[in-house]
Amino acid sequence: MHPRDFILVISGTNRPNSSTLRVARRVDQLYRSAQIRSDLLNLEDLPVEMFRPEAYANKPPAFVALQQKVLDAAGLHVVLPEYNGSYPGVLKYFIDLLKFPESFERKPVAFVGVTSGGWGALRAVEQMQLVFGYRNAHLYPDRVFISGV
């Protein structure tokens, strides 16, 4: 893929066989059926070495490739679950390791919240919007909340 001509769909948890991943795959399929290039980033596939303390200063090569996907994407579509009233820690850690400020600077971002509860991960999405807003992303105002998963 060439830089800036695809949407990166992020499945925002590393929980195996998650509902979040199933929804992210569907979002990816919807982009493709609309003839919009997309790519799926599954946080289950994060390299283990990125969880070492030295990864903040020295990014592992496998993480550098993921960083480049984020930089190259025309926009992001984040699908995230609600865990304990917030977003997953692995998603925040992934964001924390990304280059600042250029990873999200002026990049459009959309959100889908997934939860077993009745509010469709409203809290998690709103909290994540604060993080992306701080990083100067352009937040797509319409959000999708999927409850009762």
C-alpha positions in Angstrom: 0.0 0.0 0.0 1.1 3.5 -0.7 1.2 6.1 2.1 -2.0 7.9 2.7 -4.3 5.8 0.5 -5.8 3.4 3.1 -7.7 3.4 6.3 -6.1 1.5 9.2 -8.7 -0.4 11.2 -7.4 -1.1 14.7 -8.8 -3.9 16.8 -8.2 -2.4 20.2 -7.5 -5.4 22.4 -5.1 -8.3 22.5 -7.7 -10.7 24.1 -7.8 -13.9 22.0 -10.9 -14.5 19.9 -12.5 -11.2 21.0 -15.8 -9.8 19.8 -13.8 -6.6 19.1 -11.7 -8.4 16.5 -14.9 -9.8 14.9 -16.3 -6.3 14.7 -13.0 -4.9 13.4 -12.9 -7.5 10.7 -16.5 -6.5 9.7 -15.5 -2.8 9.6 -12.6 -3.7 7.4 -14.9 -5.7 5.1 -17.3 -2.7 4.8 -14.4 -0.5 3.7 -13.3 -3.0 1.1 -16.9 -3.5 -0.2 -17.1 0.3 -0.6 -13.9 0.1 -2.6 -11.9 1.9 0.1 -8.5 0.4 0.7 -8.0 -0.7 4.3 -5.8 -2.7 6.5 -6.5 -4.4 9.8 -4.1 -4.1 12.8 -4.9 -6.7 15.4 -3.3 -5.9 18.8 -3.0 -9.7 19.4 -0.1 -9.5 16.9 1.9 -7.0 18.8 5.5 -8.1 19.2 6.3 -9.4 22.6 9.6 -7.4 22.7 7.7 -4.1 22.7 6.7 -4.8 26.3 10.2 -4.6 27.6 11.0 -1.4 29.4 13.7 -0.4 26.9 11.1 -0.3 24.1 10.3 3.3 25.0 13.7 4.4 23.9 14.6 1.7 21.4 11.7 0.5 19.4 11.9 -3.2 18.3 12.0 -3.7 14.5 8.6 -5.4 14.5 7.1 -2.4 16.2 8.8 0.0 13.8 6.8 -1.6 11.0 3.5 -1.1 12.9 4.5 2.5 13.6 5.0 3.0 9.8 1.5 1.6 9.1 0.0 4.2 11.5 2.0 7.0 9.9 1.1 5.9 6.4 -2.6 5.6 6.9 -4.9 8.3 5.6 -7.1 7.7 8.6 -7.8 5.3 11.5 -10.9 3.5 12.6 -10.5 2.2 16.1 -12.7 -0.6 17.4 -12.4 -0.9 21.1 -14.1 -2.8 24.0 -14.9 -1.4 27.4 -12.9 -3.1 30.2 -13.7 -2.0 33.7 -15.2 1.3 32.6 -12.4 2.3 30.3 -10.4 1.2 27.2 -7.8 -1.7 27.3 -4.4 -0.9 28.7 -2.7 -2.6 25.7 -4.3 0.0 23.4 -3.1 2.9 25.5 0.4 1.3 25.7 0.4 0.9 21.9 -0.5 4.6 21.5 2.1 5.6 24.1 4.9 4.0 22.1 3.9 5.7 18.8 5.8 8.7 17.6 4.6 12.0 19.1 3.0 14.2 17.7 3.1 13.0 14.1 1.3 9.6 14.5 -2.2 11.2 14.8 -1.5 14.9 13.9 -4.5 16.1 11.8 -5.4 12.4 11.0 -9.1 11.6 10.8 -10.2 9.0 13.4 -13.5 7.1 13.8 -14.6 4.9 16.7 -16.7 1.8 17.3 -17.3 0.7 20.9 -18.1 -2.9 21.7 -19.3 -4.2 25.1 -21.4 -6.8 26.8 -23.1 -4.1 28.8 -26.0 -1.8 27.7 -24.0 1.3 26.8 -21.9 0.0 23.9 -18.5 1.1 25.4 -19.6 4.7 25.5 -17.2 5.5 28.4 -14.2 3.8 26.7 -14.8 5.6 23.4 -15.2 9.0 25.1 -12.0 8.5 27.1 -10.2 7.4 23.9 -11.4 10.5 22.1 -9.7 12.6 24.8 -6.4 10.8 24.1 -6.7 11.2 20.3 -7.9 14.8 20.8 -4.8 15.6 22.8 -2.7 14.1 20.0 -4.5 16.6 17.5 -6.4 14.0 15.6 -9.5 15.0 13.7 -12.3 13.1 15.5 -15.1 11.8 13.3 -18.2 13.0 15.3 -20.5 10.0 14.6 -19.6 7.0 16.8 -21.1 3.5 16.7 -21.8 1.8 20.0 -22.5 -2.0 20.0 -24.0 -3.2 23.2 -25.0 -6.6 24.5 -22.2 -8.5 22.8 
